C-alpha cells in the first residue's frame, strides 16, 4: 500500500509492451513512488485513460506523439508531462533500454536507480 505522500508516476509509450513497462519496473517498489504504465495505441496492454492521467502527478512519455495523445485526452495535463525521447527500437528490459531510461530519469527524479 502506497503512502499518502508518494509521488504518482505514469509512463506512456505506444503499446505498453516494451518501453513503459520497463520504466515502470525500474521504479516499482521504490520508496516514495507509486508507478503505472500505459500505451496510447487502441490495442495497448493497458490503454491510457483520463482516469490514469488524473491519477498521475508526473507523466513521462517516450515520444512527442505520446504527449500529444495525452493532451488530447486531458488538455490540462500538459504541465505534468515530460518527453523522454526514447524511440520505439528497444525490447522490454534490454540492457540498452534500461540504461537509457536510468540516464533520462535521474535528471528528473531524486532517486538512485
N, C-alpha and C positions, 0 to 999 in steps of 0.2 A: 504494500500500500504506500503510495507516494505521500510525502508530507505536503502540507498546505502551501509552503513556500517554494516548492520545487518549480523549476523553470520547465515549461512545456514546449518541447521541440518537435516540429514536424518536418520530415524530409520528404521531398517530392521529386519524382522522376517520371518517366513515361508509363512503364508497365508495372512498376512496383515489384520487379523481379530481381534486378541486379544492384543498381546504384543506391537507391533509397533504403532497401533493406540492409545493405552492407553498412551504410551510415547509421541506421537505427541500432544495429548490433554493436557498433563502436561505443555508443552512449548508454545502451540498455544496462540497467543495474548500477550506473554511476550515481553516487550520492548527489542529490540536488537536482536531478533531472527526471522528467517523465518524457518518454520518447515514443513516437509513432512514425510510420511512413505510409505514403500513398502514391498513386500514379494518376496521371491525367488522362490516359487512354481509356476508352469506354470499357475495354476488357481487362483493365488493370486488376491485379490481385486484390488490392484494396483501393478503391477509387476515391479521389479527392472529393470532398463534400463541403458544403457551407458549415456543417457541424464541426468537422475537423479543423477548418480554417479558424472558426471562432474559438475552438479549444486551445489552439496553439498561441504561445507568447511570441515565439520566433519560428519562422518558416524558412528553411534552407531548400532552395530549388537547384536542380542540377544545371538547367539551361534557361536562357531568356524566354523561350516559348512556354516553359512551365510557369514562369512568373506571370505571363500574360493570361494563362489559363486560370491561375488562382485569382487574379484580379478580376477576371470576367465573372467569377462566382461571387466574389466579395470585394468590390472596389475599395472599401475601407481598410483592406488588409495590406495595402501596398507598403506601408511604413514598417511592417514586420517581416518583410521578405528580403532575403539575401540570395543572390545568384552566385553559386559556387563555380560555375564554368567548367563542369566536368562532362565531356561528351559521352555519348552512348556507344562506347567502344570497349567497355570492360565487362567481364563476367563477375558474378557475385563472389565476394570475399577473396578475389585475387589479390596477391601482394601489391601489385601496381595500383589498384583501386584503393586499397586500404591506406597505402602511403599517401596518395593524392588527397584523400579525404582528411587524413590526420593533418597534413600540411595546411589545408584550407581552414579546417575547423579551429585549430589552435589560434588563428588570427581573431576569431570571433567569440570564443568561449574561454572562460577562465578555468581550464581543466587540463590535466595531463592525460594524453591518450597513448 
